[in-house]
Amino acid sequence: MSQLQGLIAVMRDARKLLALPANDFTWSSWKDQQAALAEMDEHINTLERGSVPNVSVLFLPTGPIQEVSVSSGWGEEFLRVAERFDREIAKVTQPRV
């Protein structure tokens, strides 16, 4: 579980950004903010139970978080969170040599 803490922290930070007031979800796959936050909460809960859900698509270029970030004015913050995500997901998904 401790190896998942970094990934959980990244997911929580992404959730905080998605929870900002006045976010624009028009171009994302989410219907609205409530749907986005519910999905993030589900993924965070899965991680807290010790499993790694398939969340990489959320952080891809033109993925739903980036779409919200660009249309809502926090694209630079998204890039920083996405870089952290890439590092943390690699720690828990890449085989150790």
N, C-alpha and C positions, 0 to 999 in steps of 0.2 A: 504493500500500500504506500509506503514512503516514497517509492520511485514515481508514484502518480501525483504526488503533491505539487510538483511544478506544473504539470499539465492541468490540474484542477485550478491552480492559481491563474493560469492563462485563460481558462474558460470563464472563470469568475470575472476577470478583467474585461473580456469580450462582452459578457453579459451586462456589465456596468455601462459600457458604451452603448449597447443596444437599448438600455433603459433610459437613456438621456431623453428629456422632453423634446418634442418637435422633430424627432427623427422621421425621415421619409422612407417608407417601406415599399413605395410604388414599384421599383425595379427589382426588388428581391423576390424570392420564392415564397416569402411569408406573407400571409394575408394582412397582418398588422403587428404592432409591437407585442401585444399579448401572446400571439402565436410564436413569435421569435423567443420571447422570454420563457414560455412554457417548454419549448424545445431545448433551450439552453439548460434549464433546470433539470430536465430529464437526463441530459447527457452528464451533467455534473453529478447527479445522484448515482448514475451508473458507475462513474469513475470512483465515487466515494465508497461504493460497494466492492471495488477492486477489479472491475472489468473495464476494458477500453472499447468504447463504442466507435463506430466509423464516423468520425467527425471531420476528417480532412477536407471534405468538400466544402465545409463552411468557410474555410480559410483560403480557398483557391482564388486566383484572380478571376473576377466576375462571379465569384461565389456570393451567397446571400449577405454575408457580413460586409464584404467589400462594397457591394451594391448600396447597402444602407449607408456605409461610411462616406462614399463619394457624394451621394445625393444629400447627405446631412452635414457635410463640412468637417468631418474628422478622418479624412483619408490618411493623413500622416500618422495619426495615432493607431489606425488599423494596421498600417505597415509594420509598426513596431511590435504590436501584439502578434501579428502573423509570423514575424521572424522568431519571436519567442516560442510560438506554437511549433514551428518547424523544428526547433532544437529539442523541445520537450517530447514531441511525438516520436522523434527519432530515438530517444532514450528508451522508450517503452515498446517500440515496434521492431527495431532493427536487431538482428541476432548479434549476440556478443561473441567476439572472437577470442 
